[in-house]
Each structure stands twice: as C-alpha cells, then as structure tokens.
Amino acid sequence: MNIYGKQVYGAEDEETRCSHYHQETDRIALKCFCCREYYPCYKCHEEITGKPFKPWPAEYREEKAVLCGACGTELTISGYLTSSSRCPSCRSAFNPGCALHYHLYFEPKK
C-alpha cells in the first residue's frame, strides 16, 4: 500500500496497521535495515520476504527509518525512541507496547 508517497508492504489501512497489529495506536511502519523497505511489523516482513527483519545497527540512530501512519512524517530512529510514544510532528499516539519489540528493530547502543 502506498502511504504518504511511501510503499508500506503488508499495510492493510492508510495508517499502516496490519493483520498482526491493528489497535488504534498501531500507526507506524518500520524500515528494515537489509532491504530498506517499510513494513508495519517484523511479522509482515518475514511473511512477505521469507527472511527475518534485520535490526538497525546502533550507529544508524540518525537514519530515517520510522514512518508515522497518521501524518507521513519520517522519524529518525533516535527521534522515535525518544518520542514518548507520540509523533513529534502531529502528536498522534503510538502504541507504547511497541517498546517490547525494540530489540527486533534496533540494536542496542553499546
């Protein structure tokens, strides 16, 4: 699905929700480090590509790799991780439970 001019593979609505995560606040897509494509979640990436989602190395924290499904703003990884579960641009809430999966998307700083 094309969302704000970005292809988001596996998205089922215009705010980037998917079959795995579809609560009101599930409105981000994440760019995979290996393929540089957006997916709503690691499960979508694995189903579509047949490969695990490769997390971003810690030295890439200033790379834009998170897409807000509410307004289309691309956030840097560090911007997303320090956002307090809200888009800094439109203030839409993100699911705070996503923090449980950060290790799947972003390698920890050493």
HUFENVEN-V522870 format. One record per helix or strand. SS is the DSSP state (helix for helix, strand for strand). FROM is the first residue (numbers start at 1). TO is the last residue. If there is no record, write none. Layout:
# HUFENVEN-V522870
ss->SS from->FROM to->TO
ss->SS from->FROM to->TO
This chain:
# HUFENVEN-V522870
ss->strand from->2 to->3
ss->strand from->6 to->9
ss->strand from->28 to->31
ss->strand from->38 to->39
ss->helix from->42 to->49
ss->strand from->56 to->56
ss->helix from->58 to->60
ss->strand from->64 to->68
ss->strand from->74 to->76
ss->helix from->77 to->81
ss->strand from->86 to->86
ss->strand from->93 to->93
ss->helix from->96 to->105
ss->strand from->106 to->106
